[in-house]
Amino acid sequence: MLIAHLTVEFSLDGNDNLKAKRRVANSLKQKTRNRFNVAIAETAPRTA
């Protein structure tokens, strides 16, 4: 079993609508899940 951790941050410039941003983010997550058969979790930034 291979276990890895990857942190990805991306910016959606020119997209002022939160609903549109969520739609793009969900689409990217779903395409990644389907292509690479991986689990994806969306987490909030950690504060110290």
C-alpha positions in Angstrom: 0.0 0.0 0.0 1.4 3.4 -1.0 0.6 6.3 1.3 1.4 9.9 0.3 0.5 13.4 1.3 0.3 16.3 -1.2 -0.8 19.8 -0.6 -2.1 21.8 -3.5 -3.2 25.4 -3.5 -4.7 27.1 -6.6 -6.2 30.4 -7.4 -9.2 31.0 -9.6 -8.6 34.5 -10.9 -11.4 36.2 -12.8 -14.0 34.1 -11.0 -15.8 36.4 -8.5 -18.7 34.1 -7.7 -18.2 31.6 -4.8 -20.6 29.2 -6.4 -18.6 29.1 -9.6 -15.3 28.7 -7.7 -16.8 25.7 -5.8 -18.0 24.2 -9.1 -14.5 24.4 -10.6 -12.8 23.0 -7.5 -15.3 20.1 -7.3 -14.8 19.3 -11.0 -11.0 19.2 -10.5 -11.3 17.0 -7.5 -13.6 14.6 -9.3 -11.4 14.4 -12.4 -8.4 13.6 -10.2 -10.3 10.9 -8.2 -11.4 9.3 -11.4 -8.1 9.4 -13.3 -5.8 8.4 -10.4 -8.1 6.4 -8.1 -7.1 8.5 -5.1 -8.9 9.9 -2.0 -9.1 13.7 -1.7 -9.9 15.7 1.4 -10.5 19.4 1.4 -9.2 20.8 4.7 -9.0 24.2 6.3 -5.6 25.8 6.9 -4.1 25.0 10.2 -3.4 27.9 12.6 -0.8 27.7 15.4 
